[in-house]
Amino acid sequence: MSTPMTFADPRLATLDGFRVEIDPARERADVILDRPPLNVIEMGERDQLRLVFEALDEDARVRVIVLRAVGQHFSSGGNIKGFLEASPEHVSKLAWNIAAPARCSKPVIAANRGYCFGVGFEISLACDFRIASETCFYALPEQRLGQIPGSGGSARLQKIVGITRTKDIVMRSKRIPAKQALDWGIATECVPDADLEKATGALVDELRGFSPLAQRTAKKLLNDTEDATLSVAIELEGHGYSRLRQSDDFREGVEAFHAKRKAKFRGS
């Protein structure tokens, strides 16, 4: 059963527009955007989201993190007026805050439905998996404001879909429906809206079945080698493989395979 989570950090005493729930039995934490009807993300909320992901990364009870939202829409984006009121120093931190899911060593799943625009799309792109309901639309609409994405959206998107499609999305403020997002590799899965929670839960349970040490190693390797040459990527992969070769989890995996039983990984 999920229960509200509290944090020792005084900066997280009152969460701005979201809440956090934890289910220790399922080793799952949910970061839930909760400012209906559109779940607009305020400037201060971005700072708190970063701190929450950092805290959950250190929480031994948590194996998998889910980023989701209440209502029909994941998020319509940021508070537009807030951009004019924010200081240049604060604005310069936007991409760092929104990249918190990518820096987190644990698997992070974004469950997207309805509008997933602007910073809502950008923080979803920073997650490892995006499960999109058939109602979902992704967009980076900043051109309509005389601006460009400022939290890593265009950069991450270009890595996924290439420069031609990214220009089409960014320069035309184009909305991408869920099924097209799946075809283009933006979404990991596309499911009927009624099945979004079920599909998210199934992925959580699947990921929990793997070695947490191997999961952390794989995530870091893939993130670190995204821009590497092939030879460098293969070299780093070899180092990661060698370290895991010495782990208790690898020994358990091999022994379980030969014994034809389910492995019981401990993360060591």
N, C-alpha and C positions, 0 to 999 in steps of 0.2 A: 504494500500500500504506500502511495506517495504522500509525503508530508511536506509542509512549507519548510524551507531551509533558511536559517539565519546565519549571519556572518559576524566574525569578531571585528573586522575592519569597520571603524565608525563611518567611513565613506559609503558603506553599504547598509547602514542602519535603516534607511528608507529608500526602497528601490523606486526609480523613476520610470513608470510605464511598463514595468515587467515584473515577473516574480520567478522564483526558483523553487522547484520541488525535487525531492530526492526519494528514491525507492531503493533502500539498501538491499532488499531481498533480490532485486533484479539488477543491482549494481548500476542503476540508471539515474541520471540527473536530467531534469527538463528545465530549460530556460525558456520562459513563456512570455512573449510580447503580449501586453494586456492594456492597451489603450484604444478600445473600440471607438468608432467602427472601423477605422483604417490603420490603427496601430502605428501612428506617426512616431518616428524616433527622434527624440529631442537631443540637443547637444550634450547635456549632462548625462543622458542615458548611455551615450557611446562610451564615456569614461567608465561608467559602472559596469557595462557589459564586459569591457576588457578585464576589470578587476574580478568579476565573477568567473570568467573562464580561467583566469590564473588561479583562483582559489579552488575551483573544481579540479584543475589539473593536479593539485597537491592533495586532494581528498582521496584517501585510500578506499573509501566506500564506493567510489564511482569508477566504472569501467568504460561506460559509453555516455556521451552527452547528446541530448536532442534539443535543437532550437526550433520552436514552433510558436504558434500564435493562437489567440482566441478569435472566434468569429469567422467571417467569410473571406477575409483578406489577411495575408501574412503581414504586409506593410506597404503603404502607399509611398513610403520614403521618409525623408527628413522634414523637419519643420522649416519651411522655406524662409520665413522671416528670421529664424535663428542664424542663418548664414550671414546676414547683414549685421547682426548684433554681436557675433562672436569675434574675438580678437584674432589677429593673424597667427599668434602663437598657438591658440587653441585649434584653429583650422588646420595648422600644419601637423597636428597629431591625429587627424581623422583617420587616415589610412592605417596608422599603427594600431589604433583602437579596434578598428573593424577587422584587422588581420588576426585578432586574438584566437579565433577558432583554428586557423592554420598553424599558429605557433603551439597550440595545445598539443601535448603528446598523445592524447587519447582520441579515439575516433569521435567525430562530430557529425551528426546527421541533421540536415535542415529539412523540415516538413513544410512544403510550400503549397498554399492554395490561394485562389483569387489573385489580387494585385500583389506582385512582388517587384516593386519599383525602387529605383534609386538605391539608397543605402540598404534597403531591405534585400535587394538583389545582390548588392556588393558583399554583405555579410554572409549571404547564402553561398556565394561563390568562394568564400574563404573556408567553408565547411568541406568535409571530405566526401559527403554523399548528399545529393539533393533528390528527395522523393517529391514529385510534383503531382498534385491532383489534376484531373482533367480540366478543372476550372482555372488553373493557374495561367497567368501571363507574366512574363519577365520583361523588364524594360529599364533602360537608362535614359530618362527623359530630360537630362540637364540642358540639352541644346535649346529646349523651349524656354529656358530661363537665361539664355546667353552665357551658359557655363558648360563645363565638361565634368564628367565623373571625378570625384576627388578622394574616394576611399578605396582605390584599387580596382574599380569595376572594369574599366576599359583594358587595363593591363592583364588582369586575370582572364577576362573573356577572350582576348586575343590569343592567349596560350591555348585555350580550349577549341575555338572555332576558326582561328586564322584571321588575317588582317582584312580580307574582303568582307566577310560576314560581320566582323566587328565594326567596320566603317558603316555598314548598312544599318546596324542596330544603333550605334552611338550617334552618327551624324544625321540620322533621320528620326531619332527618338522612337524607334520602331518597337512595337510590342510583339513578343515571340510567344505564341501559345504553347502549352505544355507538350503536346505531341511533337511539334516541330523542335522544341528544346531537347526532347529525347533523341530525335533523329540527329541533331547536331552535336550531341554529346554534352549538352549543358546539364540536363537532368540525368540522374542515374536510373530512375524508374518513373513511369507515368501510370497512375492508377485512378480508378473511379473515385470521385470525391468521398464517397461513403467508406472507402477502403483505406484512406490515407493513414489513419491511426493504426489500423491493423498492419499495414505494410511497414510502417515505421517500427512498430513493436517487434515484428518478425526480424527486421534487420538488426535491431538491438540484440535480440537473443542469438542471432547467428554470429555476430561479432564477439559476443561474450564467450562463445565456444572456442575461440582461438586463444593462443598464448598472448597475454598482454605485453610481454616483452617483445615477441615477434611483431605484434601490431605496432608498437611504438617504433621499432626499428624500421619497419616497412614504410611507415608514414614519414619519418624523418629522411630516410633515403630518397624517397620519391620527391619530397619537397626540395631537398638539397641538390638533386641532380636534374631538376627541371630545365635548367639553363646550361648544364654541363655538356661537354663533348662526349661522344660515345665511349671513348677510351677512359675518360675520367669517371664516368658513371659506372662502367664495369669494374673499375678499380675500387670505388667506394662500395659497390655491391659486394665485392669479395671480402672487404674488411668487415662489413656487417654480417655476412654469412659466417665468417670465421669466429666472430665474437659469440654469435648464437650457438655455434657448434659446442661451446663450452657450457651452455646453460642447462639447468635442471629441466627446463621445459622441453628442450630438444630431446634430451634423453628419454623423458616421459613420452613424448610423441612417438619416438622410434619404438619404444617398448610396447606402447599401446597398439601401434600398428601391427606389430608381430603377434601380439596376444589377441588381436581382433576384438579390442574393447575400446571404449571411448576414453580419450586422454583426459586427465585431470591436471590442467595447467595451474601453476601457482604464481607465475610471474617472476621466476628467479632463474 
